[in-house]
Amino acid sequence: MVSDPTGSVVVLRKRHNKLRKTVYKEMLRGINRLGIPKDRFLITKSPMEITYKKYGTTMYFAGSDGIDDTKGIIDEDNPIKLVILDELTEFFDDGEGEDELLNITATFARGNRGDFQMVYLFNPPKNPNVEIVKWVHKMEKRSDCIHIHTDYRDVPPDWLGPDLIQEAQALEKVDERQYRWVWLGDSIGVDEVIYYMFGERHIKRLPAKVYRFPIIAIGGDYGQQNATTFQAAGLDMANRKLRGLGEYYHSGRESGKQKSPSEYAGDFVRFVMDMGEKYGAEGVHFYLFLDPSAQGLQEEIKRACRIAGIPIATRDAENDVKLGISRTQKALTFDILSIAPTQKNMIREMGVYAYDPESIEKGKEEPVKVDDHCCDALRYLVMGMWTKIKHWLPVGEQDDEKNRRR
């Protein structure tokens, strides 16, 4: 923009609502890093544009969910020389993938004469079988494509700051494999066992000191013939831990006795009272994050708790499987989450909870839906408590979007 009188730029992300806090802010930071006085630019938020005053060259920001809006940017006398697509994986996960990228290229290449460029920025996915990796290999065959792989070690330390560098080093110590993916950008492949980092260090009895938790959270998974389970954990604010306390587990198929929702509700009341008596502080708050498909059971539990005088907040569990697994993995990796020895079914499932190998090969990791009830309940629990426990993670791990540029 500052060296080419006709060098206007478009910066795209898949969604409009992610522009201001990500690429717009990053480009303003870029001006500072280049040492160019900001008063040489006209910088506006509505619309989001950065214009170099000397030439009138402009950087536009847009989301591909409204690609038709971006067509108005095109000016035959002032063609777009550069299009930057940030977080490219979103175009494959939430969009049309290669077809969408081709349409974007065709839209903005118009009017140029050999000096048009597309820049694609993304964090390599863990699974090397996903569509974006196949697209990269296809692009590498083009004579006009340059593929550059960088990681945080290629960036001046002053740009990163000591906290980010320490965070990378901390992950390298506790999980070298995850470090290679998150910080070095290696597509390390997907383990079939989902919670491969789970081990003896996560199975913890509460210390001899009697713990009294102000918040006890419960994740619940419901099955009519399959198992129904409630997994409880206490929020230990002083030590920054989510400590497993106990479980309820009943399988109609294994026991030969099916239970009705009202019977499960009665069992839930007894389970909560037991957890409260053993671990609850005075005025303890109970939260239940229940399988969102179990609306009937949720109503029965509300009624049973009301009759028993148990104050409890019930929520439909957030059932984003991929995100829930990622957050649970983080909580285990950084030893925020522990499991009590009495949670025997949970411990058993953690060793067998796995992705379907065929889904890995197709680039779509899907857990095998067998022996997963406790792991589902734990995922619901972690998702429900995430806003409280994520602050105990290293700074960069608190954000689910990986905006660390490699």
C-alpha positions in Angstrom: 0.0 0.0 0.0 2.8 2.4 0.8 5.1 1.4 -2.1 2.6 0.9 -4.9 0.3 3.8 -6.0 -2.2 1.1 -7.1 -1.7 -1.4 -4.3 -5.1 -1.7 -2.7 -5.7 -4.8 -0.5 -8.7 -6.9 0.7 -8.5 -8.9 3.9 -11.1 -11.7 4.2 -12.2 -14.0 6.9 -15.1 -16.4 6.6 -17.3 -14.5 9.0 -17.9 -10.7 9.3 -18.2 -10.8 13.1 -14.6 -12.0 13.6 -12.9 -9.2 11.6 -12.5 -6.4 14.1 -10.9 -8.3 16.9 -8.6 -10.3 14.7 -7.3 -9.2 11.3 -8.3 -5.5 11.6 -6.4 -5.2 14.9 -3.5 -7.3 13.5 -3.1 -4.9 10.5 -3.0 -1.9 12.8 -0.3 -3.6 14.9 1.6 -4.2 11.6 1.7 -0.4 11.0 3.5 0.0 14.3 5.9 -2.9 13.6 6.9 -1.3 10.3 7.5 2.0 12.1 5.2 4.0 9.9 3.4 7.0 11.7 -0.3 6.2 11.9 -1.1 9.8 10.9 -0.1 8.8 7.3 -3.3 6.7 7.2 -7.0 7.3 7.4 -8.2 4.6 9.7 -12.0 4.0 10.1 -14.0 1.4 12.0 -17.3 1.8 10.1 -16.6 0.8 7.5 -13.4 -1.0 8.5 -10.8 0.5 6.2 -7.2 1.6 6.3 -6.2 4.1 3.6 -2.7 5.4 2.9 -3.3 9.1 2.4 -0.4 9.7 -0.1 -1.8 7.3 -2.8 -5.3 6.6 -1.7 -4.5 2.9 -1.6 -6.9 1.2 0.8 -7.1 -2.0 2.8 -10.7 -3.3 2.9 -12.0 -5.9 5.4 -14.8 -8.3 4.6 -16.4 -11.6 5.4 -17.0 -14.3 2.8 -20.5 -14.9 4.3 -21.3 -11.7 2.4 -19.0 -12.0 -0.6 -21.5 -10.2 -2.8 -20.9 -7.0 -0.7 -17.2 -7.2 -1.6 -17.9 -6.9 -5.3 -18.6 -3.2 -4.7 -15.0 -2.7 -3.7 -13.7 -3.4 -7.2 -12.8 -0.3 -9.1 -11.5 -0.6 -12.7 -9.2 2.4 -12.1 -8.0 1.1 -8.8 -7.8 -2.8 -8.9 -7.2 -4.9 -5.9 -3.5 -6.1 -6.0 -3.6 -8.4 -3.0 -6.2 -10.5 -1.3 -5.4 -12.0 2.1 -7.5 -14.9 3.4 -7.0 -15.4 7.1 -7.8 -18.6 9.1 -8.3 -20.4 5.8 -9.5 -23.6 7.6 -12.8 -21.8 8.2 -13.5 -21.7 4.5 -13.2 -25.5 4.4 -15.0 -26.2 7.7 -17.8 -23.7 7.4 -17.8 -22.9 3.7 -17.5 -24.5 0.2 -13.7 -25.0 0.4 -11.9 -24.9 -2.9 -14.9 -23.9 -4.9 -15.3 -20.8 -2.6 -11.6 -19.9 -3.0 -11.8 -20.1 -6.7 -14.8 -17.7 -6.8 -13.0 -15.3 -4.5 -10.0 -15.3 -6.8 -12.1 -14.8 -9.9 -13.9 -11.8 -8.2 -10.7 -9.9 -7.4 -8.3 -10.9 -10.1 -10.4 -9.0 -12.6 -8.6 -5.9 -14.0 -5.1 -6.9 -13.1 -2.2 -7.5 -15.4 0.2 -10.0 -14.0 0.8 -8.5 -10.5 -2.2 -9.9 -8.6 -1.5 -12.0 -5.5 -3.6 -14.2 -3.2 -2.1 -14.9 0.3 -3.6 -17.8 2.3 -2.9 -17.9 6.0 -3.8 -20.8 8.3 -2.7 -23.0 11.1 -2.1 -26.6 9.9 -4.8 -29.0 11.2 -3.8 -31.9 13.3 -5.3 -34.4 10.9 -3.3 -34.6 7.6 -6.3 -36.2 5.8 -8.6 -33.1 5.9 -9.6 -31.3 2.8 -7.4 -28.2 3.3 -4.3 -30.4 3.3 -5.3 -32.0 0.1 -5.9 -28.6 -1.4 -2.4 -27.4 -0.2 -0.8 -30.4 -2.0 -2.7 -29.5 -5.1 -1.6 -25.9 -5.0 2.0 -26.9 -4.5 1.9 -28.4 -8.0 1.2 -24.9 -9.5 4.3 -23.0 -10.8 2.9 -19.8 -9.4 2.4 -21.0 -5.9 4.9 -20.6 -3.0 4.3 -22.6 0.2 6.0 -21.1 3.3 5.8 -22.8 6.7 6.8 -20.8 9.7 6.4 -21.1 13.5 6.7 -18.9 16.5 10.5 -19.3 16.5 10.7 -17.4 13.2 9.2 -14.2 14.7 11.2 -11.6 16.6 10.8 -12.3 20.3 9.8 -8.7 21.0 6.7 -9.2 18.9 5.7 -12.3 20.8 6.4 -11.2 24.4 7.7 -13.4 27.2 4.3 -14.8 28.2 3.7 -16.4 24.8 7.2 -17.9 24.7 6.8 -19.3 28.2 3.5 -20.8 27.3 5.0 -22.6 24.3 7.8 -23.9 26.5 5.3 -25.0 29.2 3.3 -27.1 26.7 6.5 -28.6 25.3 7.3 -29.9 28.8 3.9 -31.5 29.6 2.9 -32.7 26.1 5.6 -32.6 23.4 3.3 -34.0 20.8 0.7 -31.3 21.3 3.5 -28.7 21.3 4.6 -29.9 17.9 1.1 -29.3 16.5 0.1 -26.1 18.3 3.4 -24.3 18.2 5.4 -25.9 15.4 2.5 -26.4 13.0 3.1 -30.1 12.4 0.2 -32.2 11.2 0.9 -34.8 13.8 -2.0 -37.0 13.0 -5.0 -37.9 15.3 -4.6 -40.5 18.0 -7.4 -43.0 18.0 -7.5 -42.8 21.8 -9.0 -39.4 22.4 -7.7 -38.7 25.9 -4.3 -40.2 25.4 -2.8 -37.7 27.9 -5.0 -39.2 30.7 -2.9 -41.2 33.3 -2.4 -42.0 36.9 -1.5 -38.4 37.7 -5.2 -37.5 37.0 -6.7 -40.0 39.4 -6.6 -38.2 42.7 -8.1 -38.7 46.1 -8.9 -35.5 47.9 -6.2 -34.6 50.4 -6.7 -35.5 54.0 -7.9 -31.9 54.6 -11.7 -32.0 54.3 -12.6 -30.1 51.1 -15.8 -28.0 51.1 -16.7 -26.7 47.6 -18.9 -23.7 47.1 -19.8 -25.0 43.6 -20.5 -28.7 42.7 -21.1 -29.3 39.0 -22.6 -32.4 37.5 -22.5 -33.6 33.9 -25.2 -36.0 33.0 -25.7 -38.4 30.0 -29.0 -40.2 29.6 -29.8 -43.5 27.9 -33.0 -45.5 27.9 -31.4 -48.8 27.3 -27.8 -47.5 27.3 -26.2 -46.3 30.5 -27.3 -43.2 32.4 -24.6 -41.5 34.4 -24.0 -38.4 36.5 -20.4 -37.3 37.0 -19.7 -34.7 39.8 -16.8 -32.3 40.3 -16.0 -29.6 42.8 -14.7 -26.2 41.9 -11.5 -25.6 43.9 -10.9 -21.9 43.4 -8.0 -21.7 45.9 -5.9 -24.3 44.1 -7.3 -23.7 40.6 -8.6 -27.2 40.1 -11.8 -28.9 38.9 -11.7 -32.0 41.2 -13.7 -35.1 40.5 -15.9 -36.2 43.4 -18.0 -39.2 42.4 -20.3 -40.8 39.9 -23.7 -42.4 39.5 -23.9 -45.1 36.8 -26.7 -47.4 35.8 -26.9 -49.4 32.6 -30.3 -51.1 31.9 -28.8 -53.3 29.4 -26.1 -54.6 31.7 -28.2 -54.8 34.8 -31.3 -56.2 33.1 -33.4 -53.5 34.8 -34.7 -50.5 32.9 -35.4 -47.4 34.9 -37.9 -44.7 34.2 -37.0 -41.0 34.1 -38.7 -40.5 37.5 -36.6 -43.3 39.0 -33.5 -41.7 37.6 -34.6 -38.4 39.1 -34.9 -40.0 42.5 -31.5 -41.5 42.2 -30.1 -38.1 41.1 -31.6 -36.5 44.3 -29.9 -39.1 46.5 -26.6 -38.6 44.6 -26.7 -34.9 45.0 -27.5 -35.1 48.6 -24.6 -37.5 49.1 -22.2 -35.2 47.2 -23.4 -32.2 49.2 -23.1 -33.9 52.6 -19.5 -35.1 51.8 -18.1 -32.1 49.9 -20.5 -29.1 49.9 -19.7 -25.9 51.7 -22.4 -24.0 53.5 -24.7 -22.5 50.9 -23.2 -24.8 48.1 -24.5 -24.2 44.6 -25.3 -27.2 42.5 -25.2 -27.1 38.7 -26.4 -29.8 36.3 -25.4 -29.9 32.7 -27.6 -32.6 31.2 -27.6 -34.3 27.8 -29.8 -31.9 25.7 -31.8 -34.7 24.3 -33.0 -35.7 27.8 -35.7 -33.0 28.2 -38.1 -35.4 30.0 -35.5 -36.4 32.5 -34.5 -32.8 33.1 -38.1 -31.9 34.0 -38.3 -34.9 36.4 -35.1 -33.9 38.1 -36.3 -30.3 38.5 -39.5 -31.6 40.1 -37.7 -34.1 42.4 -35.2 -31.5 43.5 -37.9 -28.9 44.2 -39.8 -31.5 46.4 -36.5 -32.4 48.2 -35.6 -28.7 48.7 -32.4 -28.9 46.7 -31.5 -25.7 45.0 -30.0 -26.6 41.6 -29.5 -24.8 38.4 -30.2 -27.1 35.4 -28.8 -26.4 31.9 -29.0 -28.1 28.6 -25.4 -29.2 28.0 -23.5 -27.5 25.1 -23.1 -30.5 22.7 -20.3 -29.3 20.5 -18.4 -32.6 20.4 -15.2 -31.3 18.8 -14.9 -28.2 21.0 -15.9 -30.1 24.1 -13.1 -32.7 23.5 -10.6 -30.0 22.8 -11.4 -28.2 26.1 -11.3 -31.4 28.1 -8.0 -32.3 26.6 -6.6 -28.9 27.7 -7.9 -29.4 31.2 -6.2 -32.8 31.4 -3.0 -31.7 29.8 -2.5 -28.8 32.2 -3.7 -30.8 35.2 -6.7 -28.7 36.0 -9.1 -31.6 35.8 -8.8 -34.7 38.1 -10.9 -37.8 38.5 -11.7 -39.5 41.8 -10.8 -43.1 42.3 -14.5 -43.8 42.9 -15.3 -42.8 39.4 -14.5 -46.3 38.2 -16.6 -46.2 35.0 -15.1 -42.9 34.0 -11.6 -44.2 34.5 -12.5 -47.3 32.4 -14.0 -45.3 29.6 -11.0 -42.9 29.4 -8.8 -45.7 28.2 -11.1 -46.9 25.4 -12.8 -43.6 24.3 -11.6 -43.4 20.7 -12.1 -42.0 17.2 -13.4 -44.2 14.5 -10.3 -45.0 12.4 -12.3 -44.7 9.1 -13.5 -41.2 10.1 -9.8 -40.2 10.7 -8.9 -41.3 7.2 -11.7 -39.2 5.8 -10.5 -36.2 7.7 -13.6 -36.0 9.9 -12.8 -37.3 13.4 -15.9 -38.8 15.0 -15.8 -40.7 18.3 -17.0 -44.3 18.3 -20.4 -44.3 19.9 -19.7 -47.2 22.2 -18.8 -47.0 25.9 -18.8 -43.2 25.8 -21.5 -42.2 28.4 -19.1 -41.1 31.1 -16.9 -39.3 28.7 -20.0 -37.5 27.3 -21.0 -36.5 30.8 -17.5 -35.2 31.5 -17.5 -33.2 28.3 -20.8 -31.6 29.2 -19.4 -30.8 32.7 -16.2 -29.1 31.3 -18.2 -27.1 28.7 -20.5 -25.9 31.4 -17.7 -24.8 33.7 -15.4 -23.5 31.0 -15.9 -19.8 31.7 -14.8 -20.5 35.3 -11.8 -22.8 34.7 -10.3 -21.5 31.4 -8.6 -18.7 33.3 -6.4 -21.3 35.0 -4.9 -22.3 31.7 -1.8 -20.6 30.2 -2.9 -17.4 28.5 -2.9 -18.5 24.9 -4.8 -21.7 25.7 -7.8 -19.8 27.0 -8.9 -18.9 23.5 -10.4 -21.6 21.4 -9.4 -19.9 18.2 -5.7 -20.5 17.3 -4.7 -17.1 16.0 -1.0 -17.7 16.7 0.4 -17.2 13.2 2.8 -19.9 12.1 
